[in-house]
């Protein structure tokens, strides 16, 4: 993994997700992972957080902010090579 970090726009979306009381557990897990990687290029998304991010992206009921944070977290997951 080389140098990927969460963009400021995705970090803002992740913060909104974490502050929302109506957001589900999977969305908050993905958002927390994305927010952790805001300034840490050596960090990568855990398999558990990657699974949560995948669930968020597949769920049609999630908000744009949740999907943005989940996409950022998933893009920083280690590949299964």
C-alpha positions in Angstrom: 0.0 0.0 0.0 1.6 3.2 -1.1 0.6 6.6 0.1 -3.2 6.6 -0.1 -5.0 8.8 2.4 -8.6 10.0 2.8 -9.4 13.2 0.9 -10.7 16.2 2.9 -14.1 15.8 1.2 -14.4 12.1 2.2 -13.1 13.0 5.7 -15.9 15.6 6.1 -18.5 13.0 5.0 -17.0 10.5 7.5 -17.3 13.0 10.3 -20.9 13.7 9.5 -21.7 9.9 9.5 -20.0 9.5 12.9 -21.9 12.4 14.3 -25.3 11.2 13.1 -27.5 9.3 15.6 -29.5 7.6 12.8 -26.5 6.0 11.1 -26.1 2.2 11.2 -23.1 0.3 12.6 -21.6 -0.7 9.3 -21.7 2.9 8.1 -20.0 4.1 11.3 -17.3 1.3 11.0 -16.5 2.3 7.5 -16.5 6.0 8.3 -14.2 5.5 11.3 -11.7 3.6 9.2 -11.8 6.3 6.5 -11.3 9.0 9.1 -8.4 7.2 10.7 -6.6 7.2 7.4 -6.9 11.0 6.8 -3.3 11.7 7.5 -1.8 8.3 7.8 -0.7 6.9 4.4 0.8 3.8 6.2 -2.6 2.7 7.5 -4.9 0.4 5.6 -8.5 -0.7 6.1 -9.0 -3.8 8.1 -10.8 -6.8 6.6 -13.7 -6.2 9.0 -14.0 -2.5 8.0 -13.7 -3.4 4.3 -16.6 -5.8 4.7 -18.7 -3.1 6.4 -17.8 -0.6 3.7 -18.9 -3.1 1.0 -22.2 -3.6 2.8 -22.8 0.1 2.9 -22.1 0.6 -0.8 -24.5 -2.3 -1.7 -27.3 -1.0 0.5 -29.7 1.4 -1.3 -30.8 3.1 1.9 -27.5 4.7 2.8 -26.8 8.4 2.4 -24.3 9.9 0.0 -22.0 10.8 3.0 -22.0 7.2 4.1 -21.2 5.9 0.6 -18.4 8.5 0.2 -16.8 7.4 3.5 -17.3 3.7 2.6 -15.8 4.2 -0.8 -12.7 5.9 0.6 -12.2 3.2 3.2 -12.7 0.4 0.6 -10.2 2.0 -1.8 -7.6 1.9 1.0 -8.1 -1.8 1.8 -5.3 -4.3 1.1 -5.9 -6.3 -2.0 -6.4 -10.1 -1.6 -3.5 -11.1 -3.8 
